[in-house]
């Protein structure tokens, strides 16, 4: 089946630094990728929709200057948490939808746990 | 905005029991997804439904479009089925709303 890889799976950083998380579709092309955030014991919250070659679409309440999304190719989207603060500590997950030959099914990455000290 | 409600929030079962998790939504959708999240956090897409019923191994998912309701069934449950099961609905496959999840614990 289709595989989506996220990297890193966990990261610890100091407050004020920036952290980049990568989401790759390994065996299919994905015009659209999605970024989610999950707080402990809560469900997923869609942060933004990442479109290859264009600007991401952010959900209401999500700061686009804080969470920079770049979708440079059909297999890679990146989320950069800029000037991270402890309240940004969370579990970040991406998903991708196959561009061609797919049924619209989503494939999820393993997630990246960010801890900001 | 679509409201997605799941029940129960927590479920404990003995190995071998038949399990049902329910999901209701308030607005018409293009598809409904059942997801499984293990303690480590990784998510696996179990089913995507637009209508009817799908079966994969011991898992069965049904959806009733008129009633805006879906169920996920697990037959002959096993401890390895212990996970959080999440219902998600989508519009045109681009907008997603997630239920709060059902935490399943299957005891041996």
Interface residues (C-beta under 8 A of the other chain):
Chain A: X32 X34 X38 X42 X43 X44 X45 X46 X49 X91 X93 X95 X97 X103 X104 X105 X106 X107 X108 X109 X110 X111 X113
Chain B: X30 X31 X33 X35 X40 X41 X42 X43 X44 X45 X48 X86 X88 X90 X93 X94 X95 X96 X97 X98 X99 X100 X101
